[in-house]
Amino acid sequence: MKVLATALLGVLSVIFVVAFALQERYPWLQYVRAAAEGGMVGALADWFAVTALFKHPMGLKIPHTAIIPRKKDQIGESLGQFVEENFLSEAVVRAKLDSARIAEKAGSWLARPESADRVAVEGAALIRGAFTVLNDEAVQGVIESMVRKHVLGPPWGPPVGRIAERLFREGHHHRLVDLLVDRAADWVDANYGVVTRVVAQRSPTWVPRLVDGVVGDRVYAELSKFIRAVQDDQHHDVRIALDKYLKDLAQDLQYSPETIAKAEEIKGQLLDDPRVRDLTARTWATIKSALLEAVSDPQSELTENFKAAVRDFGGRLASDPELAAKVNRWISDGAAYAVRTYRSEIAGVISETVGRWDAEETSRKIELQVGKDLQFIRINGTVVGSLAGLAIFALAHAVFG
């Protein structure tokens, strides 16, 4: 386009020279000369204007030339401000998102089996990537600190006492007591020899074996009778005493400083530093291994359940207007908050990016993008100048000729 516009200027220059030289012999060439002269003026003027946008014409540092290289940073700031005011407006963003109906479209997409499969595949890749990036020791440290803060830090006595008090008050411990009594009865039934042997071992050496046998039988019979009585009678004194003991223990765990201190001592013995570290390490290793195994198997129960949940959620989004409206509102509110809070930073990316560009390179890129239209301006200037020159000369000749 530059060659075409410059060639047109060259053609008019030749026509001007020929017409100027022969106009005395051929008066009608005066009109041709005037048209060519006007076209040359228009072409040169528009060449200067177009060139002055991007560089100094002919290298001459004429004022108000090379506008884009000199004003690059201001252009970037103006462009960023324009985008911020006209595109990053909360009203514009809300209107666009409201008309987009994102929830319904996303729901229709998620409800398709192939879409749920893709979400599962991408989710599995994300989980594997996260586990690859995560440092096991750092994660274990976080888990350990959480255990210490939320499990070991608070005293165990009062909360355990409150839970136990509710369980005992509602009678949930009775089944456990029944189970223990039944196991005790089964053990007595199956261990006659053990009972009689223990009695014989505890009796004085001077007691005859016959007496040991009689005493052993008697002790076994009384023990069996006692266990059966406790087993059959829900209001047995042992059961009542046990209920009272457990309820008193629940109260002491909540309000007795001595019992609370003992509970803390037991907690410290059960969960000392090495045990806590071992527990957190095994917990993280178990979670990591189970998740990696589940996400690596497309047919695993976790993957299948996840796909079903995705499809179900997509179907609900597509068919439930109330849920879709709520999700659309959440998206709109989130985008509006982001625009309201970070619009200047987002628009600043434009001005900062333009600011980092090289001035000459920026000018060249812009010229390549719009240069074709700018060269048409030169061509139009040449044509309009020719017509204007011809019209002016013809009018002047008609008035003063």
Secondary structure, DSSP 4 states (H G I P E B T S, - for coil): -HHHHHHHHHHHHHHHHHHHHHTTTSTTHHHHHHHHHHHHHHHHHHHHHHHHHHS-GGG---TT-SHHHHTHHHHHHHHHHHHHHHTS-HHHHHHHHHHHTHHHHHHHHHTSHHHHHHHHHHHHHHHHHHHHHS-HHHHHHHHHHHHIIIIISS-SHHHHHHHHHHHHHTTTTHHHHHHHHHHHHHHHHH-HHHHHHHHHHHS-TTS-HHHHHHHHHHHHHHHHHHHHHHHH-TT-HHHHHHHHHHHHHHHHHHH-HHHHHHHHHHHHHHS-HHHHHHHHHHHHHHHHHHHHHHHH-TTSHHHHHHHHHHHHHHHHHHH-HHHHHHHHHHHHHHHHHHHHHHHHHHHHHHHHHHHHS-HHHHHHHHHHHHHHHHHHHHHHHHHHHHHHHHHHHHHHHHHH-
